[in-house]
Amino acid sequence: MWHPDALDMIDDHFGATSRFTDSREKSTWTTSITISHWTIRTCEEHRADAFRESHRQHGDFPPENIAQLGSSSSSSELSQMMHTVQEQSSSLVFTGDAAGHLWVCSAWSGVTDSAAVAPVVSRVLPRILEKFIHQQASARCLAFLLLLGHLCEKLAVEYGKLLARLDDIMEIGDRTLLEGLEDWWGTTEAINKLKKMLWGWEALRVFNDKLSSSLSQIDRAHEAMEHTIKQDATNQHADLIQEYNGVVDEFKKRYGMLMDVHDKTQLKIKQVTGLRDGISTITNVVDTQTALADNQTTIQQGNNIRTLTYITIAYLPPGFITALYSISHGTFMDDASNEQFIILIIVFSVATYVVAFSLEKVLELFKGKTWSAALKSRKKPVVKADVEEAIPEKAWLSSGNGHA
């Protein structure tokens, strides 16, 4: 239940950013923290949640177009494996008088419940309040750190689920270490893998940004509570110092769990970036090899065509002479002999090969003469008489009057 003094926290809780405030005025002291984070649920759990906030960002995890990459499963099987990721907030607020004697605590979170908080509330908090009965401000700060540490532990578990699910989607982790890389080095498989890596890298970046913002606000809360405790402390008894150190150590341990998840997230970002660059390189190498193979095929085809061209040229003179001798109504071949037939074949063959092998030079020479003639026609000098004929007589007269 939210108490009336904590109504200002509602705006922060329904927002999308993490925020810590510690306002101590003449008659009131309000300490609150809102941690914005991501959670993952199965689609059935998401639909069955009656308290889900519809204005929050949420969606399939992974999206359908990513889940279908390289998958042979049917659409119904894919839908059963789908999860939902949603943006949520967890809030903790303490309000009371400025001296810290009378205060009320409220918590609002989707990652924990009353049963999980019960051991802290029923066993640890009463002992702290009893020992710090003459230093209520310190007891209030220690209670805040205890509950905040509990939230850190639950958030660490939640982000751990997200990272584990990402490993399954991108197919990296222990399975790759134990079983090795699959045979996905083909172009299509490499592109699908690269798409998954790009999506996973963006998802990790979003999670890391949200987690970094939460950690910065938790650090601020920790520093503010320790500063208040040090101001409230005088000559404390050894039991109080021991209790204080125990609470702070417990908070740091739970906070360290969340820091470990943050470090793993950053490490995975570097890992996915390296894999993405490696897959891009592999794809480029495969494309280069394919292009080289295509070039070799093209060269081989060109060689085959050149060989067929030489064969065609070799058969052209004999075919021409044979056709010439086979003309039935011509009289110019009546007295032709075999010697003449052979001589004509040799002459035409030599002439054909000369023309075939020098054809490119002849064409270049012809083009050169054409261009040189065109350039000479453009550079033709202008004769004075032509200019005088082109300019009207009145123009000459007006020009002469002007000079006069």
C-alpha positions as CSV (number, residue, x, y, z in Angstrom):
1,M,0.0,0.0,0.0
2,W,1.2,3.4,-0.9
3,H,1.0,5.9,2.0
4,P,-0.2,9.5,1.1
5,D,3.2,11.1,1.7
6,A,4.7,9.0,-1.1
7,L,2.3,10.1,-3.8
8,D,5.0,12.1,-5.5
9,M,6.8,8.9,-6.2
10,I,4.1,7.7,-8.6
11,D,5.3,10.0,-11.4
12,D,8.8,8.6,-11.0
13,H,7.6,5.1,-10.9
14,F,5.6,5.3,-14.1
15,G,8.5,7.0,-15.9
16,A,11.3,5.4,-17.9
17,T,14.3,6.6,-16.0
18,S,16.1,5.7,-12.8
19,R,16.1,8.4,-10.1
20,F,17.2,8.8,-6.5
21,T,16.0,11.7,-4.2
22,D,16.8,12.4,-0.6
23,S,14.9,15.5,0.7
24,R,15.3,16.4,4.3
25,E,13.3,19.5,5.3
26,K,12.2,21.0,8.7
27,S,9.4,18.5,9.4
28,T,9.7,15.8,6.8
29,W,12.4,13.5,5.4
30,T,11.7,11.7,2.2
31,T,14.1,9.2,0.6
32,S,13.1,7.4,-2.6
33,I,14.7,5.6,-5.4
34,T,13.1,4.4,-8.7
35,I,15.0,1.8,-10.7
36,S,14.0,1.4,-14.3
37,H,14.9,-2.0,-15.7
38,W,13.9,-4.8,-18.2
39,T,12.2,-8.0,-17.4
40,I,11.6,-11.2,-19.4
41,R,8.5,-13.4,-19.1
42,T,6.9,-16.1,-21.2
43,C,4.0,-15.0,-23.4
44,E,1.6,-16.9,-21.1
45,E,2.9,-15.2,-18.0
46,H,2.7,-11.8,-19.7
47,R,-0.9,-12.2,-20.8
48,A,-1.9,-13.6,-17.3
49,D,-0.4,-10.6,-15.4
50,A,-3.4,-8.6,-14.3
51,F,-1.2,-5.8,-13.0
52,R,0.9,-5.2,-16.1
53,E,1.3,-1.6,-17.2
54,S,0.0,-1.2,-20.7
55,H,2.0,2.1,-21.3
56,R,5.3,0.3,-20.9
57,Q,7.5,-0.7,-23.8
58,H,7.2,-4.4,-24.5
59,G,7.6,-6.8,-27.4
60,D,8.5,-10.3,-28.5
61,F,11.9,-11.6,-27.5
62,P,13.3,-12.2,-30.0
63,P,11.2,-10.5,-32.7
64,E,9.6,-12.9,-35.2
65,N,11.9,-11.9,-38.1
66,I,14.9,-12.8,-36.0
67,A,13.4,-16.0,-34.7
68,Q,12.8,-17.2,-38.2
69,L,16.4,-16.8,-39.4
70,G,17.9,-20.2,-40.1
71,S,15.1,-22.0,-38.3
72,S,13.3,-25.0,-39.6
73,S,10.6,-24.9,-36.9
74,S,7.0,-24.1,-37.8
75,S,5.3,-20.9,-36.8
76,S,3.4,-22.7,-33.9
77,E,6.7,-24.1,-32.5
78,L,8.3,-20.6,-32.8
79,S,5.4,-19.0,-30.9
80,Q,5.8,-21.5,-28.1
81,M,9.5,-20.6,-27.7
82,M,8.8,-16.9,-27.8
83,H,9.2,-14.7,-24.7
84,T,8.1,-11.1,-23.9
85,V,10.5,-8.4,-22.7
86,Q,9.0,-5.4,-21.0
87,E,10.3,-2.2,-19.4
88,Q,9.4,-1.9,-15.7
89,S,10.2,0.1,-12.6
90,S,10.9,-0.9,-9.0
91,S,10.5,1.8,-6.4
92,L,11.4,2.1,-2.7
93,V,10.3,5.1,-0.6
94,F,10.8,6.1,3.0
95,T,8.9,9.1,4.5
96,G,8.7,10.4,8.0
97,D,9.8,13.2,10.3
98,A,13.1,15.0,9.8
99,A,14.7,13.3,12.9
100,G,14.0,9.8,11.6
101,H,12.0,8.7,14.6
102,L,8.7,7.9,12.8
103,W,8.9,6.7,9.2
104,V,6.9,4.5,6.9
105,C,8.3,2.4,4.0
106,S,6.6,1.4,0.8
107,A,7.9,-0.8,-2.1
108,W,6.5,-1.3,-5.5
109,S,8.2,-3.8,-7.8
110,G,7.4,-6.6,-10.2
111,V,10.6,-8.6,-9.6
112,T,9.9,-9.4,-5.9
113,D,6.9,-10.0,-3.6
114,S,6.1,-9.9,0.1
115,A,7.2,-13.5,0.6
116,A,10.7,-12.8,-0.7
117,V,11.0,-9.6,1.5
118,A,9.6,-11.3,4.6
119,P,12.9,-12.7,6.0
120,V,14.4,-9.2,5.9
121,V,11.4,-7.5,7.4
122,S,10.7,-10.0,10.1
123,R,14.2,-10.9,11.3
124,V,16.8,-8.3,10.3
125,L,14.9,-5.0,10.6
126,P,13.6,-5.5,14.1
127,R,17.1,-6.3,15.3
128,I,18.5,-3.1,13.7
129,L,15.7,-0.9,15.1
130,E,16.3,-2.3,18.6
131,K,20.0,-1.7,18.5
132,F,19.8,1.7,17.0
133,I,16.9,2.9,19.2
134,H,18.8,6.0,20.1
135,Q,20.0,6.7,16.6
136,Q,16.8,6.4,14.6
137,A,18.3,8.2,11.5
138,S,21.0,5.6,11.2
139,A,18.5,2.8,11.6
140,R,16.3,4.4,8.9
141,C,19.3,4.5,6.5
142,L,20.4,0.9,7.3
143,A,16.8,-0.3,6.6
144,F,16.8,1.6,3.3
145,L,20.1,-0.1,2.4
146,L,18.8,-3.6,3.3
147,L,15.7,-3.3,1.1
148,L,17.7,-1.7,-1.7
149,G,20.2,-4.6,-1.5
150,H,17.3,-7.0,-1.8
151,L,16.1,-5.2,-5.0
152,C,19.7,-5.4,-6.4
153,E,19.7,-9.2,-5.9
154,K,16.4,-9.6,-7.7
155,L,17.4,-7.3,-10.5
156,A,20.6,-9.3,-10.9
157,V,18.6,-12.5,-11.3
158,E,16.3,-10.8,-13.9
159,Y,19.1,-9.5,-16.0
160,G,20.8,-12.9,-15.7
161,K,17.7,-14.5,-17.4
162,L,17.9,-11.9,-20.2
163,L,21.6,-12.6,-20.9
164,A,20.9,-16.4,-20.8
165,R,18.1,-16.0,-23.3
166,L,20.3,-13.9,-25.5
167,D,22.9,-16.6,-25.5
168,D,20.4,-19.1,-26.7
169,I,19.1,-16.9,-29.5
170,M,22.6,-15.9,-30.8
171,E,23.9,-19.5,-30.2
172,I,27.0,-18.5,-28.2
173,G,28.3,-19.6,-24.9
174,D,29.2,-23.0,-23.4
175,R,27.6,-25.0,-26.3
176,T,30.0,-23.3,-28.8
177,L,33.0,-24.1,-26.5
178,L,32.0,-27.8,-26.1
179,E,30.6,-28.6,-29.5
180,G,32.5,-26.2,-31.7
181,L,31.1,-24.0,-34.4
182,E,28.5,-25.3,-36.7
183,D,28.9,-25.5,-40.4
184,W,27.4,-22.2,-41.1
185,W,30.2,-20.7,-43.1
186,G,28.2,-20.5,-46.3
187,T,27.1,-17.2,-47.5
188,T,23.4,-17.5,-46.5
189,E,24.1,-18.9,-43.0
190,A,26.8,-16.3,-42.4
191,I,24.4,-13.5,-43.3
192,N,21.7,-14.9,-41.0
193,K,24.2,-15.3,-38.2
194,L,25.4,-11.7,-38.8
195,K,21.8,-10.4,-38.6
196,K,21.3,-12.2,-35.2
197,M,24.6,-10.7,-34.0
198,L,23.5,-7.2,-35.0
199,W,20.2,-7.6,-33.2
200,G,21.8,-9.1,-30.2
201,W,24.4,-6.4,-30.0
202,E,21.7,-3.7,-30.1
203,A,19.7,-5.6,-27.4
204,L,22.8,-5.8,-25.2
205,R,23.5,-2.1,-25.7
206,V,19.9,-1.2,-24.6
207,F,20.1,-3.4,-21.5
208,N,23.5,-2.0,-20.6
209,D,22.4,1.6,-20.9
210,K,19.4,0.9,-18.6
211,L,21.5,-1.1,-16.1
212,S,24.3,1.6,-16.1
213,S,21.7,4.3,-15.3
214,S,20.3,2.1,-12.4
215,L,23.7,1.5,-11.0
216,S,24.6,5.2,-10.9
217,Q,21.4,6.0,-8.9
218,I,22.1,3.1,-6.5
219,D,25.6,4.4,-6.0
220,R,24.1,7.8,-5.2
221,A,21.7,6.2,-2.7
222,H,24.5,4.3,-1.0
223,E,26.7,7.4,-0.7
224,A,23.8,9.5,0.7
225,M,22.9,6.8,3.3
226,E,26.5,6.4,4.5
227,H,26.9,10.2,4.7
228,T,23.8,10.4,6.9
229,I,25.0,7.5,9.1
230,K,28.4,9.1,9.6
231,Q,26.8,12.4,10.6
232,D,24.5,10.7,13.1
233,A,27.3,8.6,14.6
234,T,29.1,9.8,17.7
235,N,30.9,7.4,20.1
236,Q,29.1,4.2,19.0
237,H,29.3,0.9,20.8
238,A,31.1,-2.0,19.3
239,D,27.9,-3.9,18.7
240,L,26.5,-0.9,16.8
241,I,29.6,-0.7,14.7
242,Q,29.5,-4.4,14.0
243,E,25.8,-4.3,13.0
244,Y,26.4,-1.3,10.8
245,N,29.3,-3.1,9.1
246,G,27.2,-6.2,8.7
247,V,24.4,-4.3,7.0
248,V,26.8,-2.4,4.7
249,D,28.7,-5.6,3.8
250,E,25.4,-7.4,3.0
251,F,24.3,-4.5,0.8
252,K,27.7,-4.5,-1.0
253,K,27.4,-8.2,-1.6
254,R,24.0,-7.9,-3.2
255,Y,25.0,-4.8,-5.1
256,G,28.1,-6.7,-6.3
257,M,25.8,-9.3,-7.9
258,L,24.2,-6.6,-10.0
259,M,27.7,-5.2,-10.8
260,D,28.7,-8.7,-12.0
261,V,25.8,-8.8,-14.3
262,H,26.8,-5.4,-15.6
263,D,30.3,-6.6,-16.2
264,K,29.1,-9.7,-18.0
265,T,26.8,-7.5,-20.2
266,Q,29.8,-5.3,-21.2
267,L,31.9,-8.4,-21.8
268,K,29.2,-9.9,-24.1
269,I,29.0,-6.7,-26.0
270,K,32.7,-6.9,-26.8
271,Q,32.3,-10.6,-27.6
272,V,29.4,-10.1,-29.9
273,T,31.2,-7.2,-31.6
274,G,34.2,-9.4,-32.2
275,L,32.1,-12.2,-33.6
276,R,30.2,-9.7,-35.8
277,D,33.4,-8.4,-37.2
278,G,34.7,-12.0,-37.7
279,I,31.5,-13.1,-39.5
280,S,31.7,-9.9,-41.7
281,T,35.2,-10.9,-42.6
282,I,34.2,-14.4,-43.4
283,T,31.4,-13.2,-45.6
284,N,33.8,-11.0,-47.5
285,V,36.2,-13.8,-47.9
286,V,33.5,-16.1,-49.2
287,D,32.3,-13.4,-51.6
288,T,35.9,-12.9,-52.8
289,Q,36.3,-16.6,-53.4
290,T,33.1,-16.7,-55.3
291,A,34.1,-13.8,-57.4
292,L,37.5,-15.4,-58.2
293,A,35.8,-18.6,-59.2
294,D,33.5,-16.7,-61.5
295,N,36.4,-14.9,-63.0
296,Q,38.2,-18.2,-63.6
297,T,35.1,-19.5,-65.3
298,T,34.8,-16.4,-67.4
299,I,38.5,-16.7,-68.5
300,Q,38.0,-20.4,-69.3
301,Q,34.9,-19.6,-71.4
302,G,36.9,-16.9,-73.2
303,N,39.7,-19.3,-74.0
304,N,37.2,-21.8,-75.3
305,I,35.6,-19.2,-77.5
306,R,39.0,-18.1,-78.8
307,T,39.9,-21.7,-79.7
308,L,36.6,-22.1,-81.5
309,T,37.3,-18.9,-83.4
310,Y,40.7,-20.1,-84.5
311,I,39.1,-23.4,-85.7
312,T,36.4,-21.4,-87.6
313,I,39.1,-19.2,-89.2
314,A,41.0,-22.3,-90.2
315,Y,38.0,-23.9,-92.0
316,L,36.9,-20.6,-93.7
317,P,39.3,-20.5,-96.7
318,P,38.9,-24.2,-97.6
319,G,35.2,-23.9,-97.4
320,F,35.2,-20.8,-99.5
321,I,37.4,-22.3,-102.2
322,T,35.3,-25.5,-102.2
323,A,32.1,-23.5,-102.6
324,L,33.7,-21.6,-105.4
325,Y,34.7,-24.9,-107.3
326,S,31.2,-26.3,-106.8
327,I,29.4,-23.7,-108.8
328,S,27.8,-25.7,-111.6
329,H,26.8,-22.8,-114.0
330,G,30.2,-21.0,-113.8
331,T,32.7,-21.5,-116.7
332,F,35.7,-19.9,-115.0
333,M,36.5,-23.1,-113.1
334,D,36.4,-25.5,-116.0
335,D,40.1,-25.6,-116.6
336,A,41.1,-25.5,-112.9
337,S,43.4,-28.2,-111.7
338,N,44.2,-29.6,-108.3
339,E,47.4,-27.6,-108.1
340,Q,45.4,-24.4,-108.6
341,F,42.9,-25.6,-105.9
342,I,45.7,-26.0,-103.4
343,I,47.4,-22.7,-104.3
344,L,44.1,-20.9,-103.9
345,I,43.5,-22.4,-100.5
346,I,47.0,-21.4,-99.4
347,V,46.7,-17.9,-100.7
348,F,43.2,-17.3,-99.2
349,S,44.3,-18.9,-95.9
350,V,47.3,-16.6,-95.6
351,A,45.2,-13.6,-96.5
352,T,42.5,-14.6,-94.0
353,Y,45.0,-15.0,-91.1
354,V,46.7,-11.7,-91.9
355,V,43.3,-9.9,-91.9
356,A,42.2,-11.7,-88.7
357,F,45.3,-11.0,-86.7
358,S,45.8,-7.4,-87.9
359,L,42.1,-6.4,-87.8
360,E,42.4,-4.6,-84.5
361,K,45.4,-2.5,-85.7
362,V,43.5,-1.6,-88.9
363,L,40.5,-0.5,-87.0
364,E,42.6,1.6,-84.7
365,L,44.4,3.2,-87.6
366,F,41.1,3.9,-89.3
367,K,39.7,5.5,-86.1
368,G,42.9,7.6,-85.8
369,K,42.6,9.0,-89.3
370,T,39.0,9.8,-88.7
371,W,39.7,11.7,-85.5
372,S,42.7,13.5,-87.0
373,A,40.5,14.6,-90.0
374,A,37.8,15.9,-87.6
375,L,40.4,17.8,-85.6
376,K,41.8,19.4,-88.7
377,S,38.4,20.5,-89.8
378,R,37.8,22.2,-86.4
379,K,41.1,24.0,-86.4
380,K,40.6,25.5,-89.9
381,P,41.9,29.1,-89.8
382,V,39.4,32.0,-90.4
383,V,40.1,34.1,-93.5
384,K,39.7,37.8,-93.3
385,A,37.6,37.8,-96.4
386,D,35.2,35.3,-94.9
387,V,34.8,37.6,-91.8
388,E,34.1,40.6,-94.0
389,E,31.5,38.7,-95.9
390,A,29.9,37.6,-92.7
391,I,29.6,41.1,-91.2
392,P,27.0,43.4,-92.8
393,E,28.1,46.6,-94.5
394,K,26.3,48.9,-92.1
395,A,28.3,47.4,-89.3
396,W,31.5,48.4,-91.0
397,L,30.2,51.9,-91.6
398,S,29.1,52.4,-88.0
399,S,32.4,51.1,-86.9
400,G,34.3,53.5,-89.1
401,N,32.3,56.5,-87.9
402,G,33.0,55.5,-84.4
403,H,36.7,55.4,-85.0
404,A,36.6,58.8,-86.8
